[in-house]
Amino acid sequence: MSVRKLTLGLVSAAVLTAPILATKAQAADEIFIPLLVYRSGAYAPNGIPIANGFRDYFDLLNKRDGGVGGAKIVWEECEFAYNTKVGVECYERLKAKKPVIVNPYSTGLTYKLIPKAPVDKVPILSMGYGRTAAADGRVFPWVFNFPTTYWSQASAFVKYVGAQEGGMGKLKGKKIALVYHNSAYGKEPIPTLQALEKKHGFKLTLLAVDHPGQEQKATWLQIRRLRPDWIFMWGWGVMNQVAIKEAAAIGYPMDHFIGVWWSGTETDVVPAGAGAKGYKAGTFHGAGPGYKAHEDILKLVYGGDVGKAQDNKWGEVLYNRGMMNAVYSIEAIRTAQKKFGVKVPTGEQVRWGLENLDLTAARLKEIGLDGFTKPVKVSCRDHETAGPVMIQQWDGHQWEFVSDWISPMTDVVRPMLEEAAASYAKENNITPRSCN
């Protein structure tokens, strides 16, 4: 039986539909995965569906398959309310249970855990977030950020805008504003956008929004004066809702407003009502509960109760992202089990499993996620895989894809991230390993 224990903060009503079980001793045939969550605070609207996606996928595997490779999956939630200091405390407490992988779900927390990973022998999967330079596996052997990174996404956004404007040559003179969370997370795309500004001649304006993002009047007054041709948003939590409402209030054309993949879930757009129609966001997986894995979760986790599943955000974008992250974690564990011939691999063995993960289209179909996302193949040198990005658009009721898969500008991004990784190695006296 799985462990679900909340340790800090108030528990949102959204999770009360699921029972909270008492902690028990970990058995020899159990794989422990800590869940660092934020079901309370300003970022709870985004943290809740992510946590539920993780929980429900693990629960599904235990009930349907008996776990993974003959071993039950055991997890424990620690509420850190998106507070980096508390997140570190959660990690330090839970690492005593010998976790095989950790998913921080906070760029600030990821930064703090990176130096701990090689010491504690616990690999970090910061799926589509965290330190972009960690894509260079020669410097960061314990950190993985596949299927794609913030820098790759920023370059894909510029490619998308170029296509909408009639070609990359049409970007010259265009005004693009970046509305970003004033944190390490929000600042991640800035180097890429500045490099592309020089290359393509558009004018970039940076507009920071302080935590938690509820007060943005001054930001949107600047946008009214600036009248940018396009707005990119790197937001999180309540900041997203407020920004979309403010954009609608000033009559900004929503189809020229594109959010990072953390600014594109139902909770971000529904509060703005009809004003959010046309808003766009990046993504790297499907939206909605229209996949076989969702059917299995509905049947086996929720007993067929659609209302109960929907209360837990079943099928929403960030629920699907949590589920996708759980899939990557489990498939890396499965890869390690096969390689080392064990039921319960160590953190070191799962690190190997992450680095040798080959999640094919055929395997995605086997696990009930046919067409849900692109296949992923990780390597020693490339912990990102430079996966493509899609643009989704809110039609007032649901998300629809409005682009093909957009490949990032690896010719720009990869040299930048390798340079950043080399600088990190020098600053921290790290000798990059050879991946030959």
Sequence and secondary structure as in RCSB ss.txt:
>XXXX:A:sequence
MSVRKLTLGLVSAAVLTAPILATKAQAADEIFIPLLVYRSGAYAPNGIPIANGFRDYFDLLNKRDGGVGGAKIVW
EECEFAYNTKVGVECYERLKAKKPVIVNPYSTGLTYKLIPKAPVDKVPILSMGYGRTAAADGRVFPWVFNFPTTY
WSQASAFVKYVGAQEGGMGKLKGKKIALVYHNSAYGKEPIPTLQALEKKHGFKLTLLAVDHPGQEQKATWLQIRR
LRPDWIFMWGWGVMNQVAIKEAAAIGYPMDHFIGVWWSGTETDVVPAGAGAKGYKAGTFHGAGPGYKAHEDILKL
VYGGDVGKAQDNKWGEVLYNRGMMNAVYSIEAIRTAQKKFGVKVPTGEQVRWGLENLDLTAARLKEIGLDGFTKP
VKVSCRDHETAGPVMIQQWDGHQWEFVSDWISPMTDVVRPMLEEAAASYAKENNITPRSCN
>XXXX:A:secstr
       SS   GGGTTS         TTEEEEEEEE  SSTTHHHHHHHHHHHHHHHHHHHHHHSSBTTBEEEE
EEEE TT HHHHHHHHHHHGGG  S BB   HHHHHHHTTTHHHHT  EE TT S GGGGBTTT TTEE TT  H
HHHHHHHHHHHHHHHTSGGGGTT EEEEEEESSHHHHTTHHHHHHHHHHH  EEEEEEE TT    HHHHHHHHH
H  SEEEEE  THHHHHHHHHHHHTT  GGGEEE TTS SHHHHGGGGGGGTT EEEESS  SS SHHHHHHHHH
TSTT HHHHHHTTTTSHHHHHHHHHHHHHHHHHHHHHHHHT SS  HHHHHHHHHT EE HHHHHHTT TTTS  
EE  SSBSSTT  BEEEEE SSSEEE S  B   HHHHHHHHHHHHHHHHHHTT       
